[in-house]
């Protein structure tokens, strides 16, 4: 509880007692007015008591109101990016992009009210009834593998998608020009997955355009339902035109016969696009090329009459949804061209329409330029990586860049009431509407922004395009509230919210997350890019506020200790209450959560933050901040303090501290199911015996001196196959731990309890490389372990990619197979930096 709050609650208690003492003087009076005086005094005393109680309650609710208001108030520091940084006038090259990572293929503008485009497809007659309509990336829809072969994050990409017997290739290229973001073109190619297929299926592609407001779309229809073009106008894009060209054979310019259907309606809401199209695929049509037998297919029974656009007169102001269906036999290619009026007037028209052979040339030119730039940046061929591993690196980078999204909306925030378990009930409130430009961990399972993931993502992006990283960091820092808090999961906009259960939409303003955005900031500090330094100068007030909030709000029970707020309560169904804010979820902590806990990983994150911010303050000449941060960084990096709080002599390693017992296990207890049973050894305050990733944090974040007496024991634990070492990478929890591989509840399988995770293995490799290049008693051992661990991690990720076509969320420490969600083109893409030995 804040000291100010205690003062507010204590002050009124003195008031009634003082008034009561004054009231007792009354009976000494002997005149006839004494009774009335006593009555008046008693009434006054009661009134003051009531008033004091009212003030106490009102003071408490004023505090609640104040906290709730600050939780959803934006920070007052100047933004790290200019307010119009996403506009076509300021960043025309980034205005259009594949910023819809949750769909297999689509583009949109970086705008709160964007113009959106997308692709759906269906194989006709493959299954009885309505064909399977593909649109959004789903974990269990049977599509895959899929991912970007090339993507430069800016103007070009090529993606391959396997869907049963079909292989789709989606490509795009942008052509700059004008004042509205330029032109762009798509090519979608559909071929049989296996060569020599005799029965070629009939496939429908659905190209659509969606507006979000009063924008104008004017379709011009040609023969047999084929749209000649769609012209339109928006305030941000000016005049524009879409043209869907006739299909051709792949690599050819001769047109192929296609059947066309169209559908035009008001915008039903982005989360409902798939269902609207599914529900409209209810009429049979015939596809009959000249000289061929007719085939039936399900098509859209649409109309282009304006009065039919909005059924029942609804939808005015909602925007428009216009979709063209083209159906034909595979193999074929279709080009879609977007032309900006200002770009065409500015000279692009003279270059010719970006379709057919011109588009082919542009795509091939961009692919060659990407490969040349990739080798120059990462030097995998020069380092001796095989052609297959080089391809893996290109896919890792491309799929991360192709997963960058632009989101806009309001998050739900539960304010920080100051005291855990205080019982103070408040409702979540809406955060102001804001944009977020961010990569995502997984297009199929986590297609939204995650704070601690993003710092790792940007380590990869930064090497390729520092400007993109500055844009992303600036957007994340724009989410800072008045206290300096950033929500750890950002679910912004209808599309993102439709994929998250309601109970997980709310972000708690008391809960932190590892400050990994400081990892790319630290990398900026090592370089000499003037643009990076200029950005950091603008961003410093927000970075400082964010770090200060973390340092103060997560303070532990003793000085220089820290505790993650937001552990799960000790429910009878949980083996070990999870610590979601740490990012390590079910990693074992003290068995009985309490305010006495000291969390080792959090202390190390704060130490890293103090070090980075102190260095940045000095470089920027921020003398006041440097005077505050420098001593804090020195105190947190002092090994004596770390030893005192976290070195466990009885365990021989660093550890958490808290109210703990190892004598806990899940046992069946009908009818409740599996429940936690505590054995005879009751919990007590002690170091937590949970050897794993948390143990390594002083090493992972390079906080130890190369001559530290604790470095050797940590390297020994890391290298021991009985503990953390596996042929596939470092496991998250020691094989010797009683929690290893254990479920956390009947319905909650192990997550950070043995599996190999690439983000922590990357930190470990960076630390081994660091200590392997510093003189000390463990230099040779660290260098040797770096070489062996790097080979293990790269080898396993490559083998699993060969076998499945996916990068995975985590890998088994038993046989190396991919686990969790896929594709996981988030921090698993760090395999690229591991291959290039860039830490």
HELIX and SHEET records of a PDB file:
HELIX    1   1 UNK A    3  UNK A   23  1                                  21    
HELIX    2   2 UNK A   26  UNK A   28  5                                   3    
HELIX    3   3 UNK A   34  UNK A   71  1                                  38    
HELIX    4   4 UNK A   92  UNK A   94  5                                   3    
HELIX    5   5 UNK A  223  UNK A  225  5                                   3    
HELIX    6   6 UNK A  270  UNK A  272  5                                   3    
HELIX    7   7 UNK A  273  UNK A  280  1                                   8    
HELIX    8   8 UNK A  306  UNK A  308  5                                   3    
HELIX    9   9 UNK A  311  UNK A  313  5                                   3    
HELIX   10  10 UNK A  341  UNK A  343  1                                   3    
HELIX   11  11 UNK A  344  UNK A  348  3                                   5    
HELIX   12  12 UNK A  349  UNK A  351  1                                   3    
HELIX   13  13 UNK A  356  UNK A  378  1                                  23    
HELIX   14  14 UNK A  387  UNK A  402  1                                  16    
HELIX   15  15 UNK A  451  UNK A  464  1                                  14    
HELIX   16  16 UNK A  466  UNK A  477  1                                  12    
HELIX   17  17 UNK A  494  UNK A  497  1                                   4    
HELIX   18  18 UNK A  502  UNK A  504  5                                   3    
HELIX   19  19 UNK A  517  UNK A  526  1                                  10    
HELIX   20  20 UNK A  530  UNK A  553  1                                  24    
HELIX   21  21 UNK A  580  UNK A  582  5                                   3    
HELIX   22  22 UNK A  600  UNK A  620  1                                  21    
HELIX   23  23 UNK A  623  UNK A  637  1                                  15    
HELIX   24  24 UNK A  639  UNK A  646  1                                   8    
HELIX   25  25 UNK A  694  UNK A  696  5                                   3    
HELIX   26  26 UNK A  697  UNK A  700  1                                   4    
HELIX   27  27 UNK A  709  UNK A  719  1                                  11    
HELIX   28  28 UNK A  758  UNK A  772  1                                  15    
HELIX   29  29 UNK A  779  UNK A  804  1                                  26    
HELIX   30  30 UNK A  827  UNK A  830  5                                   4    
HELIX   31  31 UNK A  831  UNK A  835  1                                   5    
SHEET    1   A 6 UNK A  96  UNK A  97  0                                        
SHEET    2   A 6 UNK A 106  UNK A 109 -1                                        
SHEET    3   A 6 UNK A 116  UNK A 124 -1                                        
SHEET    4   A 6 UNK A 202  UNK A 210 -1                                        
SHEET    5   A 6 UNK A 320  UNK A 329 -1                                        
SHEET    6   A 6 UNK A 259  UNK A 266 -1                                        
SHEET    1   B 8 UNK A 146  UNK A 151  0                                        
SHEET    2   B 8 UNK A 156  UNK A 163 -1                                        
SHEET    3   B 8 UNK A 166  UNK A 175 -1                                        
SHEET    4   B 8 UNK A 183  UNK A 192 -1                                        
SHEET    5   B 8 UNK A 332  UNK A 340 -1                                        
SHEET    6   B 8 UNK A 238  UNK A 244 -1                                        
SHEET    7   B 8 UNK A 227  UNK A 234 -1                                        
SHEET    8   B 8 UNK A 216  UNK A 221 -1                                        
SHEET    1   C 2 UNK A 281  UNK A 287  0                                        
SHEET    2   C 2 UNK A 295  UNK A 300 -1                                        
SHEET    1   D 2 UNK A 405  UNK A 409  0                                        
SHEET    2   D 2 UNK A 434  UNK A 438 -1                                        
SHEET    1   E 3 UNK A 429  UNK A 430  0                                        
SHEET    2   E 3 UNK A 412  UNK A 414 -1                                        
SHEET    3   E 3 UNK A 506  UNK A 508  1                                        
SHEET    1   F 2 UNK A 449  UNK A 450  0                                        
SHEET    2   F 2 UNK A 489  UNK A 490 -1                                        
SHEET    1   G 2 UNK A 647  UNK A 648  0                                        
SHEET    2   G 2 UNK A 653  UNK A 654 -1                                        
SHEET    1   H 2 UNK A 657  UNK A 660  0                                        
SHEET    2   H 2 UNK A 684  UNK A 687 -1                                        
SHEET    1   I 2 UNK A 664  UNK A 669  0                                        
SHEET    2   I 2 UNK A 673  UNK A 678 -1                                        
SHEET    1   J 2 UNK A 808  UNK A 811  0                                        
SHEET    2   J 2 UNK A 818  UNK A 822 -1                                        
END                                                                             
